[in-house]
Amino acid sequence: MKKNAYNEAISSGKYEPPSGLIGKYDNVRRFWEDEVIGIFLSRYLEQLVVEGNKLRILDLGCGSGDGYDLLMGVKRQNVTTSEHNVNVITPDLIDTYLGFDTNPSLIAQANAIHSGSPGVVFEEMDFNCLPSEFNEEAPYDLYFAAYGTLSHNTDDETVRLLSHIAKHSRDGSIIFCDWLGRYSYEWQPLWTKDMEQNKTIDYLISYIYGDGEEAEKEITSFPLRLLSSKETLAIIEQSSRDAGVQIEPEELFDRSIFMGRHIDTAQYNPCCKPMRRALNSLLEPNIRTNLEDLIVDYVPKEGFPELNDFYQNLEGCWNALVRYTMELLQHFDAEELRRLLGGGGEALDVPSFLRRTQRVPASRLESTSQTSTTVTAQSALKKAMLEMERVVTGASALNIADPRANIIEPQLCYCLRQLEMELQQGEGCGHGLVAILKVHK
């Protein structure tokens, strides 16, 4: 009987040690990528909720229902520290959550996972071939296609889909779209100035396996569309014309620039180093990370000066923040030793660090002829440095539960995340190129 009890526990799949270091639902997925989407989407969801009606949401390419969990986890803007109910959408605000996917196994899994969620249904359906009855249904408040879903389509298919959605929607409906970015560093060898070349990538889901595991398996590839901002906007404009409805791009942003899924595999770009692994470690409880593993070493591609400038600007700010954090940790170690020996200490501050280091983008941070991009980088970097100074100063006074692993390192990851959000330009330089659209009728 005891043996059967343990066998049941093991077969449930919930008896395995949890880890956010690898797999589909790694720490970067949950605490970086999902959160970035939520931060950009939050104000649009809040606007829908404020209208007062229960929400109708259509999830296109729903898979196993991850979109529902993502949307239910989106936080309201400007919440106070004392609040605990901070989600924009709660289950009682859902009228209908309908998910479509062509994979029956994923649909079965989605319905099993969310069987207790009111108003939530997942159906096997090709969202490019919606039945005529769909046109008779009430419009949806949010049409949601996340995590590269639309890269499975040709451009013509996406134009028809968005046009169909626009005609079916109501005034004020939000459309969330996600493609693979054409200019992600993960597949830099595929970069081209001719938009008719390298339009797709033979994609492999090899990143879910541990070191060496993928070599032992036969992994099937499939084509996914790569898009730049120019191509994305052209698709949106054509969809709007075909529908005779205004589709307004509200946001266009890059997601996962230095930590996309294939940064660690280096499957398409051998110059990539395993940055996602290091970031996963920052977010893993009770594990200390070698911060040197976070240093980006971007290799420019000849003939792409603007893209190289963007990447090197982000690289410089990123590395400066990591090195500043390392110096802060060393500084407080030295301060503690001096305190124990009865000596005095000296302050470590951001301006002095920026004057000393040459790792900030070409020392342009103090130039009198700065571009707006440089000013943004300067502001974002200084803000992140001050945040880390406050974190390290406060955490260094604690002696409970490894403050470096459990307080300082996660906050460094969140500061790097904020740097990416503030410096990205929505050009297709991330693993994902995301568009938030609004329908006007």
N, C-alpha and C positions, 0 to 999 in steps of 0.2 A: 504493500500500500504506500509506504514511504517512497519507494522507487518510482511508482506511478505518479505521485505528486510532483516529484522533481522533473520527471519526463514531461508532464503537462506544462510545467513552468518553462522548461527549455523550449518546447514546441511553440509556445506563445510568442517567442521572439523578444520577450521583455526581460529575459533572464541574462542577457548579454551585457557586458560592461559598457556604459555609455561613453561616447567620445565625440568631440567636435573637431577632431583633427583630420578626418578624412570622410569621404562619402558625399552623397547628394546634399545631405542636411548638415554640412560642416558648419563651424562657427562663423566663417565669413559669409556663408549663405544666410544664416539666421540673423546675425548681428551687424552685418555690413550691407549686403545686397538688399535683403527684404526691408531693412530699416531705411535705406536710401530711397527706395521706391515709396515707402510710407511717408517720408519727410516731404518729398516733392508732391505727393498726391493729397496730403492731409487737408490743405485749405480747400481743395475742390470737393472732397467728401464732406467737409464741414458745411460748405454752401448747400449741398444736397440735403443734409440733415436739417439745416435751419429752415428749409422750405416746409417742413412739417409733415410730409407724407412718408409712409413706409417705403423702403427702397426696393426697386426692382433691378437686379444685377444679372447680366448675361456674361458668363465666363467662356470665352472661345479658346478651345484647345486646353481644356481644364486639367488634363492628366488625372492625377489621383486626388484632386481637390485642393492643391496647395494654395490656390488663389484665395479661397475662402479664408483660410487661416491667416494669410498675409493681410487681407483687408480687415479682418476682425482685430488684428494687432496694431493697426495704424493709430498713433497717438494724436490727440488734439494739440494744437499749437498753444504756446503761452500758458501751460499749466503751472500751478504752484507746487512747491516742494511738498506741501502737506496733503495734497490730493492723492487719492489712490484709484479712483475710477476715472481713467484718463483716455480711454479708447473712444475714437470718433463714432464707430458703429458697434452697437451691441446686438445680440440676437433678436431682441424684441423690436428692433428697428427694421428687420428684414421682412418684406412681403414675399418676395420670390428671389431665390438664388438658383439660376439654372445654368448648368455646365454642359458643354458639348465636347466630345472627343471621339476620334475614330477607333481608338484602341479599347476593345471590350474588357480586357483585363484591368486597365486603369480605371474604367468606369465602374466596374464591380468593386474595386478597391476604394474608390471615392465614395460610393454609396455606403459601403461598410463602415468607413471611418466617420462619416457625417450622418449616420442614420438617425441620430438623436437631435439633429439641428433642425428647428422648425423652418419650413419653407424652402429647404435645400434639396435639390434634385439634380442628378447627373444622368445624362442620356448619351447613348452611342449615336453620333451624328457627325457628318462632315459639314463644318460651318460654312464651307464654300457652296454647299448645295442645300440651303435651307428650304423646307417645304413651303408650299403656297400658304398653308395655314398660319405660318409664322407671321405673315403680313397682317393677319387679322388680330394678332395679339396686341395687348397694350404695349406702348414703348417702354424701353428700359431707361433707368437713370444713368447707369454705368455699363458700358460695353468694354469688357476687360480681356485683353490678349497679352499675357505677360511672358517673360523669359524666352524671347526669341521665337514665339509662336508664329509670327507672320513671316519669318524667314523660311518657313516651309512652303510658302506660296511663291508663285511667279508674280511679277509686278501687275500683270493684267488681272490675275485672280484677286490681288489685294485691292486694286482699284474697284473692281466689281463688288467686293465685300464691303468696303468702306462706303461706297455709293449706296448700297442696299441698306446698310446701317443708318446712314444719314437720313434716308427717306423714311425709315421706320421709326427713328428717334423722335424725341420731343425737343422743343426749344429749351436749351440749357443742358441737354444730355452731355455726358462726358465719355470720350472714347480714349482708352488707354492702349497704346501700341508699343511693341517691342521687337526690334530686329537685332541681328548681329552687326556690329560696327565694322565697316569696311577697313578702317585704319587702326584696328586694334594691334598692339605690339605683339600679341600672341601669334599673329600670322603676317608679320611684317614682309616676308618674301612675296606675299600676294599683292602688296600695294601696287597700284597702277594709276596713272593719270587718265588713261583711256577707260571711261566708265563702261565700255562694252566688253572689256577684258576682265577676267577673274571675278565674274559676277557672283559665283557661288564657291563654296568650300566643301570638299568631301569631309564631312564632320564625323568624328569618332567620339563616343561616350566612354573614353578610356580613363577619364579622370576619377572615376568612382573606385578604381582599384588601387591597392597598395603598391609599393615599390616592387617592380618585377612581375606583378600578377598579370598585367595586361599582355605581357610577352607570352604567357602560357595560354591565352585565350584567343579565339578567333572573333574579332570585334567587327561588326558590320558598319560600314560607313554609309552616309546618306547626304545628299546635297542640301545646303542651306544658303539662302541669299545673303550676301553682304551688302550693306547700304551705307552711303555717306549722307550727310545732312541735305545736300543738294538733291540727291535722288529721292530722299524721303519727302521733302517738300514738294517735289514734282508729282509724286504719287498722290499726296493729299490734295494738291490743286486740281489734278485731273479727276479725282473722286468727287470733289465739290462741284466741278463743272457738269459731270455726268449726272449727278443727283439733282442739280438745280437748287442746292442747299448750301449755305455757307458753313464750311468746316474750318474753324479758326485754330491754328496751332498756338496753344497757350505756353507749352514748355517743350523744349527739345534738349535732352541731357544725356551725357555719356555715363555709363555705369560700369564699374569694375575695370579700371584702366591698367593698374599694375598687378591686379590679383584675379584676372579672369581665369576661367576653368583650365585653360591650356597654357597658362604661364608655368605651372609646375611640370606639366608633361613635356614641354618644349617640343611638342610633336610637329609643330608647323614652323617654329622659329628656334633654332638651336642656341640662340643667344640669350634666351630667357633663363632666369634663375628661379628657384622655387619660393617665390615671395608669398604665395597663398599659404604655404605650409607654415612660414614664420608668423604670418598674421593669425592663423588659426591657433598657434601656440600662445600668442599674446592674450587671446581670449579664453584660453583653457585654464580652469581653476587649478591652483597649486602647482603650476608648472612655470619655471623661469625660462625665459627665452634668451638666446644669444642675440643681442640687439644688432650685432654686426651682420646677421643674416637678413636684416631689414634694409640694408643699404642697396639702393637701386643702381645698376650699372647699365644705363641705356646705351645701345649701339645705334648711332644715326644711320639712316639710309640715304645714300646719295641721290640728289634730284628732288628731295622733298623738304626744302628749307623751312617752310611754315610748320609742317608737322614736327620736324626735328626741334624747332624752337619751342613749340608747345611742350613736347615731352621733356626736353632738357630743363625747361622752366619748372615743371612739376617735379622732376627728378631732383633739382637743386633744393627746392623748398622741402621736399620729403626728407632728403638726406640730412639737411640742416636741422630739422626737427628731431630726427633720430639721434644725431650726434649731440645735440644740445641736451637731450634727455640723458644720454650716457654720461655727459659731463656733469649734469646735475647730480646723478647718482654717485659719481666719484667724489664730487664736491661735498655731499652730505656725509659720505664715509669719512672723508678727511676732517670735516667739522666735528664729527663725533669723537674721532681720535684726539683732536685738539682739546675738545671739552674734557675728555677723560684725563688728559695730561695737564689741564688747568690753563691752557693757552687761549688766546682770542682767535676769532675767525674773520674772514672777509666775505662780503656778499658776492654772489654770482648773478649778474643781471643780463637781460636780453641785449641791450645796446652794446655792452662790452663784448659779448659773444659774437655779435654780427660784425663788429669792427675787426675782431681777430681772425674769424674764419674766412676762408676763401671758397667754402663749399656752398655758399649762397650764390644764386645765379650771377656769375661774372661780376660780383660786387656791385651790381646795378642797383641794389637796394638803397644806396645812398647817393645815386646819381641825380644831378639836377635836371637831366633831360630824360625823364622816365616816360615810358609808354603807359597807357591805361592798364595794360596787362601786367606790367611790372609793378605798378602801384597796387593792383589787386593782390598780386603775389606777396608783396611786402606786407600789406595789411593782414592777409590771411596767415602768413608765417609768424608774424609778431604776436598775433592773437593766440595762435596755437602754442607758441613758446611760453607765453605768460600763463596759459592754462596748465601746461606741464610743470611750470615752476610752482604754481599753487598746489598742484597734486603732490609733487614730490616733497615739497616743504611740509605739507600736512601729514602725508603718509609716513614720512621718515620719523615722526614722533611716536608712531604706533609700534607695539610689540606683540600684536595678535595676528595669527593666521597668515603669515608671510605677506605683508603689505605690498611688497614689490610685485609678486605674482598675481595677487588678487585685487589690487587697487591701481598701482602705477601702470602696469603693462596693459590692462584693458583700456585705461584712459588714454594711453598713447595710441592705441588702435583707433579709438573714437576720434582723436585729434587728427590722425592721418586720414580718416574717413571724411572729416570736415574739410581738410585741405583739398581732397579730390573733388568734393562737391562744389567748393568755391572756385576752383581753378579750371574745372572741365568747361568745355566750350560747345558741347553738343554737335561735334563734327563727325562723329563715328569713330572716335579714338578709344572707346571702351569695348569690352566684350559685348555689352548691350548698348544700342542706341534707342532711347525711349522717347516717345512723343505722347504728350497729353493734349487732346483735342477737345474743343467745345463746339457744339452744334448751335447755330443761330437760325431761327425760323421766324 
